[in-house]
Amino acid sequence: MFKLILKRLLTLPFVIVSITFITFAVGYAAPGDPVLAMLGGRTDPQAADRLRHAYGLDLPWQEQYLNYLTGLLQGDLGLSFRYQGRPVNDILGDGISVSITLGCAALLLSLAVGIPIGLWAAFHQNSLGDRASMALMLMLFSIPSFVLIAVLRWINYQLYLRGLPSLPVAGWGRPEHWVMPTLVLASASMGYIARLTRISMLEVLKQDYVRTANAKGLLPRRINWVHAFRNAALPIITVIGPSIAFLVTGAFVVESLFSIPGIGHLSVQAIQQRDYPVIQSSTVILALAVLFMNLVTDLLYSLIDPRVQVEG
């Protein structure tokens, strides 16, 4: 386990440099002039020169990249183009906490619902409930987020018209604001985890040691939870990392459509406004979050079954 952590930490600087270089190169080569966008389309050469000098845009691209990388290592993410003079740290600071809260809630919901449904379906294989639950999970996995949002909003509106309790469709703050965004963000991962849990549990239940335990007369509850589920959980834990990628990509759509001030919504606004410092910083932060969760997944994998050797 220590070797795994050491390998990941040693490769982390190369990953950061690669991510920052790609995002910087794409932003540098993108069409349009961010200075003109900051000036609102006005053609004032002196004001444009002052802004370029203030942001270091008059330097060669390699110096601009080194300055950004140096600031990143010192915890300075630079200044925003859209909010002139405002540090990117302040812009993304509140957004990160919102996105972490929403992402953790969605991940917990997908695990808390997906795993029990998958286990129940495996224990009742080929029953009507098994087929119905797996059809529902497949639909949740397949349906796009924006379609599910439209369906939930229509249902919510029908409840409102009939004087029944309804949920807010935008904003963030109160607990009721969490319900629809969390459900939409968790839907794809929930369906994927449920179907994987069912498949994994069915494979384990066919193993010889499970048949031997049944032949010895052990209680079915002990066989299912102590012997079978421990081995069936390994593939489930493995997909927690990819599930984080589902949540990260889905957060851009969910946060934008629900007007949630998270890092995904801020990134979409930054792309529209060509706010390259915010785009670069948010990309690095999201990539590091995915890498961190992958490391946590590998550690959990090793803790559940120390016999399994996770490749670094």
Secondary structure, DSSP 8 states (H G I E B T S, - for coil): -HHHHHHHHHHHHHHHHHHHHHHHHHHHHSSS-HHHHHTTT---HHHHHHHHHHHTTTS-HHHHHHHHHHHHHTT---B-TTTTT-BHHHHHHHHHHHHHHHHHHHHHHHHHHHHHHHHHHHHTTTSHHHHHHHHHHHHHHHS-HHHHHHHHHHHHHHHHHTT-----SS--SSGGGGHHHHHHHHHHHHHHHHHHHHHHHHHHHTSHHHHHHHHTT--HHHIIIIIIHHHHHHHHHHTHHHHHHHHHHHHHHHHHHTT--SHHHHHHHHHHHT-HHHHHHHHHHHHHHHHHHHHHHHHHHHHH-TTS----
